[in-house]
Amino acid sequence: MIDYHYQTFLVLADTLDYAKTAQELCLSKPTIMQHIQYLEADLEVKLFQNQGGNLVLTKKGQLLKSRLVIINDHIDDLLRQLASK
């Protein structure tokens, strides 16, 4: 399982909407914002930016999302294998 900050990032990267992400994760909008701020500070990169009132992933955000999707797939596969043995 990946860290909850990264899980929050993945949902926000899909919805591109803080309110929808908060609703989907049953968290508050400020909590979602804190998770993203934590990741940006920890990784020292900007993951999202506003363009014309729309939230978009930066290039670094796109890279992180694509790698996390792969990591999640590997984790899911591992958990299935462990459960079947």
All heavy atoms as an XYZ file, in Angstrom:
687
protein
N       0.830     -1.180      0.000
C       0.000      0.000      0.000
C       0.883      1.256      0.000
O       1.853      1.299      0.731
C      -0.864      0.032      1.252
C      -2.183     -0.665      1.221
S      -2.401     -2.451      1.152
C      -1.271     -3.253      2.174
N       0.496      2.187     -0.830
C       1.277      3.418     -0.869
C       0.761      4.374      0.208
O      -0.374      4.266      0.683
C       1.242      4.087     -2.260
C      -0.174      4.475     -2.668
C       1.897      3.208     -3.299
C      -0.237      5.316     -3.918
N       1.586      5.294      0.588
C       1.276      6.295      1.592
C      -0.009      7.053      1.227
O      -0.276      7.308      0.046
C       2.459      7.262      1.673
C       2.276      8.348      2.693
O       2.565      8.083      3.867
O       1.834      9.442      2.302
N      -0.776      7.417      2.234
C      -2.053      8.092      1.996
C      -1.905      9.434      1.285
O      -2.805      9.866      0.580
C      -2.859      8.234      3.289
C      -2.228      9.121      4.339
C      -2.542     10.470      4.417
C      -1.332      8.609      5.272
C      -1.977     11.291      5.379
C      -0.758      9.409      6.242
C      -1.087     10.742      6.293
O      -0.535     11.545      7.242
N      -0.770     10.086      1.436
C      -0.549     11.336      0.699
C      -0.545     11.068     -0.805
O      -1.112     11.827     -1.589
C       0.777     11.992      1.100
C       0.814     12.474      2.505
N       1.444     11.785      3.509
C       0.291     13.581      3.082
C       1.316     12.444      4.640
N       0.623     13.548      4.406
N       0.096      9.975     -1.185
C       0.151      9.606     -2.599
C      -1.210      9.130     -3.107
O      -1.571      9.379     -4.256
C       1.219      8.538     -2.844
C       2.612      9.076     -2.689
C       3.368      8.787     -1.557
C       3.176      9.880     -3.664
C       4.649      9.284     -1.411
C       4.459     10.389     -3.526
C       5.192     10.085     -2.388
O       6.450     10.588     -2.247
N      -1.963      8.459     -2.250
C      -3.323      8.059     -2.635
C      -4.177      9.294     -2.899
O      -4.929      9.338     -3.876
C      -3.952      7.187     -1.547
C      -3.290      5.833     -1.432
C      -3.777      5.041     -0.240
O      -4.324      5.590      0.726
N      -3.570      3.742     -0.275
N      -4.048     10.295     -2.039
C      -4.767     11.551     -2.240
C      -4.348     12.193     -3.559
O      -5.184     12.650     -4.338
C      -4.501     12.531     -1.075
O      -4.957     11.930      0.142
C      -5.193     13.859     -1.289
N      -3.041     12.202     -3.811
C      -2.534     12.765     -5.060
C      -3.166     12.073     -6.264
O      -3.591     12.735     -7.216
C      -1.006     12.645     -5.118
C      -0.459     12.883     -6.495
C      -0.310     14.167     -6.988
C      -0.132     11.807     -7.314
C       0.166     14.385     -8.279
C       0.344     12.011     -8.594
C       0.498     13.303     -9.077
N      -3.226     10.738     -6.248
C      -3.772      9.997     -7.388
C      -5.235     10.338     -7.643
O      -5.646     10.496     -8.795
C      -3.606      8.494     -7.182
C      -2.212      7.949     -7.427
C      -2.132      6.485     -7.014
C      -1.812      8.125     -8.878
N      -6.014     10.454     -6.595
C      -7.433     10.802     -6.779
C      -7.554     12.217     -7.329
O      -8.312     12.467     -8.274
C      -8.232     10.630     -5.463
C      -9.664     11.112     -5.631
C      -8.209      9.177     -5.010
N      -6.789     13.147     -6.768
C      -6.834     14.528     -7.260
C      -6.325     14.607     -8.701
O      -6.877     15.360     -9.519
C      -6.024     15.458     -6.356
C      -6.058     16.940     -6.714
C      -7.487     17.488     -6.708
C      -5.169     17.730     -5.754
N      -5.335     13.823     -9.030
C      -4.813     13.815    -10.402
C      -5.870     13.322    -11.386
O      -5.874     13.727    -12.543
C      -3.560     12.943    -10.483
N      -6.765     12.453    -10.929
C      -7.856     11.972    -11.785
C      -9.011     12.962    -11.868
O      -9.543     13.208    -12.944
C      -8.384     10.624    -11.293
C      -7.457      9.475    -11.634
O      -6.639      9.610    -12.565
O      -7.543      8.431    -10.957
N      -9.399     13.525    -10.723
C     -10.564     14.419    -10.707
C     -10.222     15.846    -11.089
O     -11.067     16.564    -11.623
C     -11.224     14.448     -9.315
O     -10.328     15.055     -8.375
C     -11.646     13.069     -8.852
N      -9.002     16.257    -10.757
C      -8.563     17.655    -10.936
C      -9.535     18.626    -10.272
O      -9.794     19.718    -10.776
C      -8.365     17.992    -12.419
C      -7.278     17.176    -13.119
C      -7.244     17.480    -14.610
C      -5.911     17.450    -12.489
N     -10.048     18.196     -9.120
C     -11.021     19.009     -8.380
C     -10.880     18.678     -6.889
O     -11.114     17.538     -6.485
C     -12.428     18.689     -8.878
C     -13.482     19.565     -8.251
O     -13.711     19.439     -7.034
O     -14.092     20.365     -8.979
N     -10.509     19.693     -6.095
C     -10.308     19.474     -4.668
C     -11.591     19.021     -3.972
O     -11.562     18.127     -3.124
C      -9.771     20.741     -3.993
C      -8.304     20.967     -4.230
C      -7.868     21.847     -5.221
C      -7.347     20.319     -3.475
C      -6.518     22.065     -5.441
C      -5.996     20.523     -3.683
C      -5.580     21.393     -4.674
O      -4.242     21.601     -4.895
N     -12.717     19.626     -4.307
C     -13.982     19.280     -3.650
C     -14.392     17.842     -3.973
O     -14.820     17.100     -3.082
C     -15.079     20.253     -4.065
N     -14.268     17.435     -5.236
C     -14.621     16.064     -5.619
C     -13.695     15.057     -4.943
O     -14.129     13.992     -4.505
C     -14.559     15.885     -7.136
C     -15.683     16.545     -7.880
C     -15.544     16.326     -9.372
C     -16.627     17.083    -10.132
N     -16.454     16.979    -11.590
N     -12.425     15.397     -4.863
C     -11.457     14.519     -4.201
C     -11.791     14.387     -2.724
O     -11.774     13.280     -2.175
C     -10.024     15.062     -4.382
O      -9.741     15.104     -5.778
C      -9.008     14.198     -3.678
N     -12.114     15.502     -2.089
C     -12.475     15.475     -0.682
C     -13.704     14.597     -0.458
O     -13.739     13.785      0.474
C     -12.733     16.898     -0.172
N     -14.687     14.738     -1.315
C     -15.907     13.937     -1.195
C     -15.602     12.460     -1.399
O     -16.066     11.610     -0.638
C     -16.952     14.416     -2.201
C     -18.283     13.705     -2.078
C     -19.316     14.258     -3.047
O     -18.999     15.053     -3.923
N     -20.542     13.828     -2.887
N     -14.819     12.137     -2.411
C     -14.508     10.740     -2.717
C     -13.722     10.069     -1.586
O     -13.930      8.897     -1.290
C     -13.716     10.653     -4.019
C     -13.477      9.236     -4.477
C     -12.882      9.146     -5.872
O     -13.171     10.020     -6.716
O     -12.126      8.196     -6.103
N     -12.834     10.830     -0.955
C     -12.001     10.266      0.109
C     -12.582     10.480      1.501
O     -11.971     10.056      2.487
C     -10.593     10.868      0.031
C      -9.801     10.540     -1.232
C      -8.462     11.266     -1.221
C      -9.605      9.038     -1.373
N     -13.736     11.137      1.566
C     -14.376     11.445      2.857
C     -13.440     12.246      3.769
O     -13.294     11.963      4.960
C     -14.855     10.171      3.557
S     -16.080      9.248      2.627
N     -12.792     13.226      3.162
C     -11.910     14.133      3.879
C     -12.350     15.558      3.584
O     -13.135     15.789      2.671
C     -10.456     13.942      3.419
C      -9.827     12.580      3.665
C      -8.490     12.469      2.946
C      -9.648     12.337      5.156
N     -11.807     16.508      4.332
C     -12.131     17.902      4.058
C     -11.231     18.431      2.947
O     -10.139     17.907      2.701
C     -11.947     18.753      5.316
O     -10.574     18.842      5.650
N     -11.690     19.475      2.292
C     -10.903     20.111      1.238
C      -9.561     20.616      1.783
O      -8.524     20.404      1.150
C     -11.713     21.229      0.586
C     -11.042     21.862     -0.608
C     -11.939     22.904     -1.251
C     -11.208     23.720     -2.287
N     -12.036     24.771     -2.868
N      -9.546     21.257      2.985
C      -8.250     21.683      3.533
C      -7.294     20.510      3.773
O      -6.085     20.652      3.586
C      -8.615     22.382      4.843
C     -10.006     22.870      4.623
C     -10.660     21.809      3.778
N      -7.824     19.351      4.141
C      -6.968     18.175      4.346
C      -6.351     17.730      3.032
O      -5.161     17.406      2.973
C      -7.769     17.027      4.985
O      -8.260     17.459      6.260
C      -6.914     15.780      5.161
N      -7.146     17.751      1.957
C      -6.624     17.393      0.638
C      -5.502     18.356      0.262
O      -4.430     17.941     -0.191
C      -7.743     17.434     -0.433
C      -8.882     16.471     -0.093
C      -7.173     17.175     -1.825
C      -8.487     15.034      0.047
N      -5.727     19.623      0.488
C      -4.718     20.635      0.166
C      -3.446     20.421      0.993
O      -2.335     20.551      0.467
C      -5.293     22.033      0.373
C      -6.438     22.326     -0.587
S      -7.273     23.878     -0.253
C      -6.251     24.975     -1.220
N      -3.603     20.044      2.262
C      -2.441     19.783      3.116
C      -1.650     18.580      2.606
O      -0.414     18.600      2.613
C      -2.877     19.543      4.554
C      -3.336     20.778      5.278
C      -3.897     20.472      6.656
O      -4.154     19.326      7.004
N      -4.104     21.515      7.445
N      -2.348     17.535      2.168
C      -1.658     16.357      1.638
C      -0.809     16.734      0.425
O       0.345     16.306      0.307
C      -2.664     15.277      1.243
C      -3.304     14.590      2.404
N      -4.074     13.468      2.239
C      -3.310     14.847      3.728
C      -4.521     13.061      3.407
N      -4.073     13.899      4.334
N      -1.379     17.523     -0.461
C      -0.652     17.923     -1.670
C       0.513     18.849     -1.319
O       1.618     18.686     -1.846
C      -1.609     18.581     -2.692
C      -2.714     17.600     -3.105
C      -0.833     19.088     -3.908
C      -2.255     16.252     -3.615
N       0.288     19.775     -0.408
C       1.368     20.669      0.023
C       2.500     19.876      0.664
O       3.680     20.177      0.435
C       0.842     21.733      0.989
C      -0.034     22.761      0.317
C      -0.770     23.660      1.305
O      -0.780     23.412      2.515
N      -1.411     24.693      0.790
N       2.154     18.853      1.445
C       3.157     18.002      2.064
C       4.007     17.333      0.989
O       5.245     17.337      1.057
C       2.499     16.948      2.961
C       3.477     15.899      3.428
C       4.259     16.114      4.560
C       3.645     14.708      2.727
C       5.180     15.166      4.987
C       4.559     13.756      3.136
C       5.324     13.987      4.264
O       6.247     13.053      4.673
N       3.355     16.730     -0.009
C       4.084     16.050     -1.083
C       4.975     17.020     -1.860
O       6.130     16.704     -2.161
C       3.119     15.366     -2.056
C       2.471     14.084     -1.591
C       1.488     13.587     -2.640
C       3.517     13.023     -1.293
N       4.428     18.178     -2.197
C       5.209     19.158     -2.952
C       6.437     19.612     -2.162
O       7.520     19.761     -2.727
C       4.337     20.345     -3.346
C       3.314     19.993     -4.409
C       2.423     21.146     -4.826
O       2.229     22.099     -4.040
O       1.922     21.088     -5.972
N       6.286     19.792     -0.863
C       7.419     20.196     -0.027
C       8.420     19.047      0.107
O       9.636     19.250     -0.001
C       6.930     20.642      1.343
N       7.915     17.844      0.312
C       8.778     16.683      0.495
C       9.551     16.353     -0.785
O      10.743     16.050     -0.741
C       7.938     15.478      0.932
C       8.781     14.295      1.353
O       9.696     14.473      2.189
O       8.531     13.178      0.850
N       8.880     16.429     -1.914
C       9.501     16.102     -3.203
C      10.210     17.292     -3.848
O      10.941     17.140     -4.816
C       8.442     15.566     -4.172
C       7.716     14.291     -3.744
C       6.568     13.991     -4.700
C       8.690     13.125     -3.651
N       9.940     18.481     -3.304
C      10.504     19.738     -3.817
C      10.150     19.964     -5.287
O      10.990     20.358     -6.104
C      12.019     19.780     -3.604
C      12.409     19.735     -2.143
C      13.908     19.752     -1.920
O      14.692     19.626     -2.895
O      14.308     19.896     -0.751
N       8.877     19.694     -5.612
C       8.360     19.941     -6.966
C       6.933     20.462     -6.863
O       6.246     20.240     -5.869
C       8.357     18.666     -7.847
C       9.757     18.155     -8.090
C       7.484     17.583     -7.271
N       6.505     21.145     -7.889
C       5.113     21.583     -8.016
C       4.381     20.500     -8.799
O       4.801     20.126     -9.894
C       5.071     22.925     -8.753
C       3.736     23.598     -8.717
C       3.549     24.300     -7.400
C       2.267     25.122     -7.476
N       1.562     25.135     -6.219
N       3.294     19.967     -8.234
C       2.567     18.870     -8.861
C       1.354     19.341     -9.650
O       0.967     18.695    -10.622
C       2.134     17.858     -7.795
C       3.281     17.200     -7.033
C       2.752     16.398     -5.850
C       4.114     16.338     -7.962
N       0.745     20.435     -9.220
C      -0.447     20.980     -9.868
C      -0.251     22.473    -10.073
O       0.495     23.120     -9.351
C      -1.699     20.771     -8.996
C      -2.062     19.337     -8.786
C      -1.598     18.647     -7.682
C      -2.881     18.666     -9.690
C      -1.937     17.320     -7.483
C      -3.228     17.344     -9.503
C      -2.751     16.667     -8.396
N      -0.968     23.013    -11.054
C      -1.031     24.458    -11.236
C      -2.415     24.828    -11.747
O      -3.119     23.988    -12.308
C       0.053     24.950    -12.195
C      -0.034     24.396    -13.598
C       1.159     24.818    -14.444
O       2.204     25.180    -13.916
N       1.009     24.754    -15.742
N      -2.776     26.050    -11.504
C      -4.045     26.558    -12.025
C      -3.805     27.220    -13.372
O      -2.913     28.049    -13.509
C      -4.664     27.572    -11.053
C      -5.357     26.895     -9.903
O      -6.197     26.029    -10.119
N      -5.003     27.271     -8.677
N      -4.610     26.837    -14.347
C      -4.543     27.469    -15.667
C      -5.953     27.893    -16.042
O      -6.807     27.048    -16.291
C      -4.000     26.497    -16.718
C      -2.520     26.252    -16.624
C      -2.012     25.383    -17.758
O      -2.768     24.753    -18.485
N      -0.698     25.340    -17.911
N      -6.157     29.173    -16.032
C      -7.469     29.704    -16.393
C      -8.593     29.204    -15.501
O      -9.682     28.926    -15.971
N      -8.295     29.051    -14.235
C      -9.300     28.571    -13.292
C      -9.441     27.056    -13.246
O     -10.254     26.528    -12.485
N      -8.661     26.346    -14.042
C      -8.696     24.880    -14.045
C      -7.418     24.328    -13.435
O      -6.322     24.822    -13.694
C      -8.834     24.340    -15.475
C     -10.142     24.738    -16.107
O     -11.195     24.672    -15.489
N     -10.085     25.186    -17.355
N      -7.571     23.284    -12.645
C      -6.431     22.612    -12.048
C      -5.841     21.639    -13.070
O      -6.574     20.849    -13.670
C      -6.881     21.859    -10.791
C      -5.781     21.308     -9.893
C      -4.942     22.446     -9.312
C      -6.397     20.484     -8.776
N      -4.533     21.705    -13.281
C      -3.865     20.795    -14.220
C      -2.600     20.239    -13.572
O      -2.004     20.863    -12.688
C      -3.499     21.488    -15.552
C      -4.731     21.922    -16.310
C      -2.565     22.656    -15.323
N      -2.224     19.050    -14.007
C      -0.977     18.452    -13.549
C       0.203     19.113    -14.253
O       0.140     19.388    -15.450
C      -0.947     16.961    -13.900
C      -1.710     16.014    -12.995
C      -1.829     14.649    -13.654
C      -1.033     15.899    -11.652
N       1.270     19.338    -13.517
C       2.512     19.779    -14.128
C       3.170     18.560    -14.777
O       2.714     17.427    -14.610
C       3.464     20.360    -13.066
O       3.797     19.317    -12.145
C       2.848     21.542    -12.334
N       4.256     18.764    -15.493
C       4.989     17.646    -16.085
C       5.486     16.687    -14.998
O       5.426     15.473    -15.157
C       6.148     18.140    -16.942
C       5.692     18.786    -18.238
C       6.850     18.915    -19.199
C       6.442     19.625    -20.459
N       5.528     18.877    -21.295
N       5.966     17.243    -13.899
C       6.420     16.398    -12.773
C       5.235     15.661    -12.164
O       5.352     14.499    -11.778
C       7.122     17.248    -11.710
C       8.340     17.983    -12.192
C       9.534     17.089    -12.256
C      10.733     17.913    -12.703
N      11.982     17.289    -12.458
N       4.093     16.320    -12.090
C       2.882     15.671    -11.597
C       2.456     14.531    -12.499
O       2.037     13.463    -12.024
N       2.555     14.721    -13.807
C       2.218     13.669    -14.760
C       3.161     12.475    -14.608
O       2.731     11.313    -14.647
C       2.285     14.201    -16.193
C       1.205     15.207    -16.516
C       1.436     15.895    -17.855
O       2.378     15.590    -18.581
N       0.580     16.850    -18.176
N       4.438     12.760    -14.417
C       5.421     11.697    -14.224
C       5.123     10.917    -12.946
O       5.107      9.682    -12.950
C       6.837     12.277    -14.167
C       7.955     11.295    -13.846
C       8.056     10.212    -14.918
C       9.271     12.038    -13.687
N       4.853     11.633    -11.860
C       4.540     10.974    -10.596
C       3.300     10.105    -10.737
O       3.285      8.960    -10.284
C       4.357     12.011     -9.487
C       4.024     11.447     -8.111
C       5.136     10.527     -7.603
C       3.761     12.579     -7.117
N       2.271     10.632    -11.371
C       1.035      9.859    -11.547
C       1.301      8.582    -12.326
O       0.862      7.498    -11.919
C      -0.028     10.695    -12.254
C      -1.327      9.937    -12.461
C      -2.345     10.739    -13.243
C      -3.599      9.908    -13.491
N      -4.544     10.568    -14.370
N       2.004      8.674    -13.434
C       2.238      7.482    -14.263
C       3.044      6.429    -13.501
O       2.755      5.239    -13.599
C       2.919      7.853    -15.571
O       4.230      8.306    -15.351
N       4.018      6.851    -12.721
C       4.827      5.898    -11.956
C       4.031      5.287    -10.799
O       4.167      4.103    -10.509
C       6.097      6.567    -11.431
C       7.023      7.070    -12.509
C       7.613      5.918    -13.333
N       8.327      6.386    -14.488
C       9.615      6.708    -14.530
N      10.348      6.618    -13.449
N      10.157      7.130    -15.646
N       3.196      6.096    -10.146
C       2.391      5.572     -9.044
C       1.358      4.563     -9.530
O       1.060      3.595     -8.827
C       1.699      6.715     -8.291
C       2.598      7.558     -7.395
C       1.799      8.720     -6.809
C       3.218      6.727     -6.285
N       0.823      4.763    -10.715
C      -0.117      3.798    -11.281
C       0.583      2.457    -11.468
O       0.039      1.398    -11.122
C      -0.713      4.317    -12.604
C      -1.438      3.226    -13.355
C      -1.647      5.494    -12.330
N       1.806      2.478    -11.971
C       2.580      1.247    -12.144
C       2.868      0.599    -10.794
O       2.708     -0.619    -10.625
C       3.894      1.538    -12.909
C       3.576      1.965    -14.347
C       4.828      0.334    -12.875
C       4.759      2.561    -15.088
N       3.280      1.404     -9.834
C       3.573      0.881     -8.495
C       2.323      0.246     -7.890
O       2.381     -0.848     -7.317
C       4.127      1.996     -7.583
C       5.526      2.392     -8.053
C       4.136      1.571     -6.118
C       6.063      3.664     -7.428
N       1.181      0.920     -8.014
C      -0.074      0.373     -7.481
C      -0.419     -0.958     -8.142
O      -0.886     -1.883     -7.474
C      -1.228      1.359     -7.681
C      -1.490      2.184     -6.452
O      -1.027      1.867     -5.370
N      -2.226      3.254     -6.622
N      -0.196     -1.067     -9.446
C      -0.456     -2.322    -10.152
C       0.426     -3.445     -9.599
O      -0.034     -4.567     -9.400
C      -0.232     -2.169    -11.653
C      -1.307     -1.346    -12.332
O      -2.391     -1.135    -11.733
O      -1.068     -0.904    -13.477
N       1.687     -3.135     -9.349
C       2.599     -4.132     -8.788
C       2.182     -4.546     -7.382
O       2.242     -5.734     -7.037
C       4.038     -3.612     -8.781
C       4.682     -3.567    -10.125
N       5.165     -4.688    -10.766
C       4.914     -2.537    -10.967
C       5.666     -4.345    -11.943
N       5.530     -3.030    -12.084
N       1.764     -3.590     -6.586
C       1.312     -3.891     -5.229
C       0.065     -4.768     -5.271
O      -0.031     -5.761     -4.540
C       1.056     -2.599     -4.425
C       2.383     -1.889     -4.138
C       0.310     -2.901     -3.124
C       2.242     -0.498     -3.565
N      -0.893     -4.427     -6.126
C      -2.114     -5.226     -6.257
C      -1.785     -6.653     -6.677
O      -2.338     -7.622     -6.138
C      -3.081     -4.603     -7.269
C      -3.703     -3.317     -6.761
O      -3.631     -3.042     -5.558
O      -4.248     -2.566     -7.609
N      -0.876     -6.794     -7.635
C      -0.461     -8.117     -8.094
C       0.191     -8.906     -6.962
O      -0.110    -10.090     -6.758
C       0.486     -7.983     -9.283
C       0.893     -9.321     -9.853
O       0.000    -10.129    -10.145
O       2.113     -9.567     -9.993
N       1.056     -8.271     -6.224
C       1.718     -8.923     -5.093
C       0.709     -9.375     -4.044
O       0.769    -10.504     -3.554
C       2.751     -7.975     -4.467
C       3.417     -8.454     -3.177
C       4.184     -9.746     -3.428
C       4.310     -7.381     -2.614
N      -0.242     -8.514     -3.720
C      -1.239     -8.865     -2.718
C      -2.104    -10.041     -3.179
O      -2.453    -10.917     -2.373
C      -2.111     -7.653     -2.386
C      -1.405     -6.525     -1.655
C      -2.328     -5.325     -1.473
C      -0.846     -6.978     -0.320
N      -2.436    -10.082     -4.466
C      -3.184    -11.223     -5.000
C      -2.378    -12.508     -4.893
O      -2.898    -13.547     -4.502
C      -3.572    -10.967     -6.468
C      -4.815    -10.128     -6.650
C      -5.313    -10.140     -8.101
N      -4.334     -9.592     -9.035
C      -4.187     -8.297     -9.293
N      -4.952     -7.411     -8.711
N      -3.274     -7.881    -10.153
N      -1.102    -12.425     -5.210
C      -0.250    -13.600     -5.121
C      -0.093    -14.074     -3.692
O      -0.132    -15.279     -3.423
C       1.129    -13.317     -5.728
C       1.111    -13.179     -7.224
C       2.489    -12.911     -7.796
O       3.493    -13.163     -7.146
N       2.538    -12.388     -9.011
N       0.066    -13.157     -2.771
C       0.191    -13.532     -1.364
C      -1.092    -14.166     -0.831
O      -1.042    -15.106     -0.033
C       0.557    -12.309     -0.519
C       1.960    -11.756     -0.727
C       2.123    -10.443      0.043
C       3.020    -12.766     -0.298
N      -2.224    -13.658     -1.284
C      -3.513    -14.182     -0.808
C      -3.801    -15.575     -1.357
O      -4.516    -16.357     -0.739
C      -4.640    -13.231     -1.203
N      -3.224    -15.906     -2.507
C      -3.527    -17.195     -3.137
C      -2.612    -18.315     -2.637
O      -2.812    -19.460     -2.975
C      -3.414    -17.092     -4.654
O      -2.070    -16.887     -5.037
N      -1.631    -18.023     -1.894
C      -0.679    -19.047     -1.424
C      -1.018    -19.542     -0.053
O      -1.497    -18.967      0.788
C       0.737    -18.471     -1.428
C       1.145    -17.857     -2.724
C       1.917    -18.815     -3.548
C       2.199    -18.158     -4.895
N       2.815    -18.865     -5.841
